[in-house]
Amino acid sequence: MQCTSAQLQFARQLRRESTDAERLLWFHLRDRRLGAKFRRQQPVGPFIVDFLSLEAAVIVEVDGSQHQEAVDAGRTRFLERRGFRVLRFWNHDVLVRTESVLEVILASVALTPTPLPEGEGLKLR
């Protein structure tokens, strides 16, 4: 994924200025705590997504009051057309219903099959 230097700068700024909900969710997503590697504030096309797991093709967005449904719907369509599963949660839900949010993310990550090591699996003759 190529991005501009302006996008990288903005992504760094977003990481420094994370919301309480983003910081809490990052604590649970980092270091493969849910079984998949996640990056935070990652450029994807013209957008910077809150959390991205390339290996699971999952994007997690944490929405606050500034989000607009019509704009978010277009953004979600763009990301889904590129093969990503997009999960959206309100800040309040991340802060108050953390376990429920993590269960949804875990189920989504678990849907992604992990490739078997070379030499294992079905052998076609």
Residue pairs with C-beta under 8 A, 6 or more apart in sequence:
1 42
1 43
1 44
1 45
3 11
3 43
7 43
7 48
8 43
10 48
11 41
11 42
11 43
11 48
12 41
14 41
14 48
15 40
15 41
18 26
18 40
18 41
19 62
19 64
19 91
20 91
20 95
21 62
21 64
21 89
21 91
21 92
21 94
21 95
22 40
22 50
22 62
22 94
24 94
24 95
24 98
25 50
25 51
25 60
25 62
25 89
25 94
25 98
25 101
26 40
26 51
28 34
28 98
28 102
29 38
29 40
29 51
29 60
29 105
30 38
30 40
34 102
34 105
34 106
34 109
35 106
35 109
35 110
36 53
36 55
36 56
36 58
36 109
36 112
37 53
37 54
37 55
38 51
38 52
38 53
38 60
39 51
39 52
39 53
39 54
40 50
40 51
40 52
41 48
41 49
41 50
42 48
42 49
42 51
42 52
43 49
44 52
44 59
44 79
44 82
44 84
45 78
45 79
45 82
46 78
47 75
47 78
47 79
49 59
49 60
49 61
49 79
50 59
50 60
50 61
50 62
51 59
51 60
51 61
51 62
52 58
52 59
52 60
52 84
53 59
53 109
55 112
56 85
56 108
56 109
56 111
56 112
57 83
57 84
57 85
57 112
58 84
58 85
58 86
58 87
58 105
58 108
58 109
58 112
59 79
59 84
59 85
59 86
59 87
60 87
60 88
60 89
60 105
61 72
61 86
61 87
61 88
61 89
62 89
62 90
62 91
62 94
63 72
63 88
63 89
63 90
63 91
64 90
64 91
72 88
76 86
76 88
79 86
80 86
85 108
85 111
87 104
87 105
87 108
89 101
89 104
93 100
93 101
94 101
